[in-house]
Amino acid sequence: MLDTEQSVLTEDFLFPSGSTTLSARLYRPITEPETVVVLNSATGVPRDYYRHFARWLAAERGMACLTYDYRDFGHSLTGGMKDARATMADWALIDMPAARAEMRRRYPDAQQWTIGHSIGAMLGPVQPDIDLIDRMISVCSGLVTLSDHPWPYRGLAAVFWYGHAPLLVKALGYLPGKAIGFGADLPASVYWQWRKWCTAPLGYVPEIGQNLPETRWDGSGTPVDLFTFEDDQMVPPEAVWRLADLYGAEAKRHLLRSDDFGLPEIGHIGAFARRNAAVWPRLIA
């Protein structure tokens, strides 16, 4: 399908990821791209949220951009949410590499970039295909724990991890995100792993080499840029720098402020909102 307004081709399709298939939408320019992007979503954020950014990459930067939903979520959910068994580790260790493999299959001669939003880059240091990535761009991704959040947001996070949310997950068999204002329903197994990592002082780090693979990023030669926003209360800068340490000494750290772009706020989700398009060139510079 051709987006005639911005001369962008879009294609909806399924691609394999382990024992399942994932639902994707590809945005690509008319000309053959020299650089292609896999965009890994934040937790609970459907692929279509990134459509304006993906279309901009294709129309204004000549890059093909793959957006997709992780297993048991969004367009990739094939059964009932309470029957879903996906974990965050499945998303990071199976689905994200599968998306990159799909783009390498389609564009074997192009530069392969990954842009990860929140969970989309959080487990990058332990992923299996690091050597096949030409550039990683991490946006608002970090090893966050409860004490990182400023007040009063910390109180809201405490309720989400210790209040009504876990009770509802136990009662219903999934997180009813839409009902409680989170924005999207999630599998129980995703919620419990997310809760475990976000309430532990070191996040998933103690599981490296046990339940998770060893880190291989430091010394791999794969460049990574970590972007954080001063007004991100969900994953504040100190949590992002903690992840940067895991990526290694060569990781580049970027602290951005909404005032730098003439914007009133950006926060955790806003970097990819169309109203904040002024930020986009900085993320891929």
C-alpha positions in Angstrom: 0.0 0.0 0.0 1.3 3.5 -0.9 1.0 6.4 1.4 0.6 9.0 -1.4 0.8 12.0 1.0 4.4 11.2 2.1 5.4 8.6 -0.6 5.8 5.8 1.9 5.0 2.2 1.2 3.5 0.2 4.0 3.1 -3.6 4.2 1.4 -5.7 6.9 2.6 -9.3 7.3 3.5 -12.0 9.8 7.0 -13.3 10.5 8.2 -16.3 12.5 9.5 -16.0 16.0 10.4 -19.3 17.7 7.2 -21.3 17.9 4.9 -18.5 17.0 4.4 -15.7 14.5 4.3 -11.9 15.1 2.2 -9.2 13.5 4.2 -6.5 11.8 3.9 -3.4 9.7 6.8 -2.2 7.5 7.2 1.4 6.5 9.6 1.9 3.6 10.6 4.5 1.1 10.2 4.2 -2.6 13.9 3.9 -3.2 16.0 1.0 -1.8 17.1 2.0 1.8 20.8 2.0 2.8 19.7 1.8 6.5 16.8 -0.2 8.0 15.4 0.0 11.5 13.8 -2.5 13.8 11.7 -0.6 16.3 11.2 -2.5 19.6 8.2 -1.2 21.5 7.9 -0.2 25.2 5.9 -2.5 27.5 2.2 -2.2 26.9 2.7 0.1 23.9 1.2 -1.3 20.6 3.2 -1.1 17.4 0.8 1.4 15.9 1.8 4.1 18.4 5.1 4.4 16.5 3.5 4.8 13.1 4.2 8.6 12.8 7.9 8.1 13.7 8.3 5.1 11.4 6.6 7.0 8.5 9.0 10.0 9.2 12.0 7.7 9.0 10.9 6.4 5.6 9.7 9.7 4.2 12.3 12.1 5.5 15.4 9.9 6.1 14.9 7.2 3.5 15.0 4.4 6.1 12.8 1.3 6.2 11.3 0.8 9.6 9.7 -2.4 11.0 7.1 -2.0 13.7 5.6 -5.1 15.4 3.9 -6.5 18.4 5.5 -8.9 20.8 4.0 -12.4 21.3 0.8 -12.5 23.3 0.2 -8.8 22.9 -1.5 -6.4 20.5 -2.0 -7.7 16.9 0.2 -10.7 17.8 -2.2 -12.0 20.4 -4.0 -15.0 19.0 -5.9 -16.4 22.0 -7.3 -15.1 25.3 -5.1 -12.9 27.4 -5.5 -15.1 30.4 -4.1 -18.0 28.5 -1.0 -16.2 27.4 2.3 -17.4 28.7 4.9 -15.0 27.3 7.5 -13.4 29.5 9.6 -10.3 29.1 12.6 -12.5 28.5 10.7 -14.2 25.6 10.2 -10.8 24.1 13.8 -9.8 24.4 15.6 -13.1 23.7 13.3 -14.5 21.0 11.0 -11.8 19.5 13.5 -8.9 19.1 16.2 -11.1 17.4 13.5 -12.6 15.2 12.5 -9.1 14.0 16.1 -8.3 13.2 16.4 -11.6 11.3 13.4 -10.7 9.2 14.9 -7.3 8.3 18.2 -8.9 7.4 16.3 -11.4 5.2 14.6 -8.5 3.4 17.5 -6.1 3.3 20.8 -8.2 3.5 23.0 -5.3 2.2 21.6 -2.5 4.4 22.9 -1.2 7.7 20.9 -2.8 10.5 19.8 -0.4 13.3 17.7 -1.2 16.3 15.8 1.5 18.1 14.6 0.2 21.5 12.0 2.1 23.6 12.1 1.1 27.3 12.0 -2.7 27.4 13.0 -2.6 23.7 16.6 -2.0 24.7 16.6 -2.9 28.4 17.9 -6.5 27.7 20.2 -5.5 24.8 23.4 -6.5 26.7 22.2 -10.2 27.0 20.7 -10.6 23.5 22.1 -13.4 21.3 22.6 -11.4 18.0 24.6 -8.4 19.1 27.3 -9.0 16.4 24.6 -8.6 13.7 23.5 -5.2 14.8 25.2 -2.2 13.3 23.8 0.4 15.7 21.6 0.3 18.9 19.7 3.4 19.9 18.2 3.1 23.4 15.4 5.5 24.3 14.2 5.8 27.9 15.5 2.4 28.8 17.1 1.6 32.1 17.5 -0.7 35.1 14.9 1.1 37.2 13.9 0.2 40.8 11.2 1.7 43.0 13.5 4.1 44.8 14.6 5.7 41.5 11.2 7.3 41.0 10.6 10.9 42.3 7.6 11.6 44.5 4.6 11.5 44.0 5.1 9.1 41.1 6.9 6.7 43.4 3.6 6.3 45.3 1.8 5.4 42.1 4.5 2.9 41.2 4.3 1.3 44.6 0.5 0.8 44.2 1.1 -0.7 40.8 3.6 -3.3 42.2 2.1 -3.9 45.6 -1.5 -2.6 45.6 -4.5 -3.4 43.5 -2.6 -4.4 40.3 -1.1 -7.7 41.6 -4.4 -8.6 43.3 -6.2 -8.2 40.0 -3.6 -10.2 38.1 -4.0 -13.1 40.6 -7.8 -12.8 40.3 -8.2 -12.5 36.6 -5.1 -14.3 35.2 -3.8 -11.2 33.4 -3.1 -7.5 34.0 -6.3 -5.6 33.1 -4.3 -2.5 31.9 -7.2 -0.9 30.1 -9.4 -1.0 33.2 -6.9 0.4 35.6 -5.6 3.2 33.3 -2.3 1.5 32.4 -3.3 1.6 28.7 -3.1 -2.1 27.6 -3.7 -5.5 29.0 -0.7 -7.7 29.6 -0.1 -11.4 30.2 0.3 -12.3 33.9 3.7 -13.8 33.2 4.9 -10.5 31.7 3.6 -8.6 34.7 5.2 -10.8 37.3 8.6 -10.7 35.6 8.4 -7.0 35.1 7.4 -6.6 38.8 10.3 -8.7 39.9 12.8 -6.7 38.0 11.4 -3.3 38.8 11.3 -3.9 42.5 14.8 -5.4 42.8 17.8 -3.1 43.5 19.7 -4.4 40.5 16.8 -5.4 38.2 17.6 -8.5 36.2 21.4 -8.3 36.7 21.5 -11.1 39.4 19.9 -13.4 36.8 22.7 -12.9 34.2 24.5 -16.2 33.7 21.7 -18.1 35.3 18.2 -17.5 33.9 19.6 -15.0 31.4 22.6 -15.2 29.1 25.9 -13.6 29.9 26.5 -10.1 28.8 28.5 -9.8 25.6 28.1 -6.1 24.6 31.1 -4.6 26.2 34.0 -5.2 23.7 31.7 -6.3 20.9 32.3 -3.1 18.9 28.6 -2.5 18.4 27.9 1.1 19.0 25.0 2.1 21.4 23.5 5.5 22.2 21.4 5.8 25.4 18.9 8.7 25.5 17.1 9.8 28.6 14.9 12.8 29.3 15.2 14.9 32.4 11.4 14.7 33.0 11.1 10.9 32.7 9.6 9.8 36.0 9.1 6.2 35.0 12.7 5.5 34.1 14.7 8.4 35.4 18.2 9.2 34.1 20.0 7.4 37.0 18.3 4.2 36.0 19.4 4.7 32.4 23.0 5.3 33.4 22.9 2.0 35.3 22.0 0.2 32.1 24.7 2.2 30.3 27.2 0.6 32.6 26.0 -2.8 31.6 26.4 -1.9 27.9 30.0 -1.1 28.7 32.5 1.8 28.7 31.9 2.7 25.1 28.2 3.4 25.5 27.3 7.0 24.7 25.0 8.8 27.2 22.7 11.6 26.2 20.6 13.6 28.7 17.9 15.6 26.9 15.6 18.3 28.2 12.2 19.3 26.8 13.3 22.9 26.8 16.0 22.1 24.3 13.3 21.4 21.7 10.8 24.1 22.7 8.5 21.5 24.2 6.6 21.7 27.5 7.3 18.0 28.4 8.4 14.7 26.9 8.5 12.1 29.7 8.8 8.4 29.2 6.4 7.7 26.3 6.4 11.1 24.6 9.6 10.8 22.6 7.7 9.0 19.8 4.5 11.1 19.9 3.9 13.2 16.8 3.6 16.3 18.9 7.2 15.9 19.9 8.6 15.3 16.4 11.2 18.0 17.0 13.1 15.3 19.1 13.3 12.8 16.3 16.3 14.0 14.4 18.4 14.1 17.6 17.6 10.4 18.2 19.1 9.2 15.0 21.9 11.8 14.5 
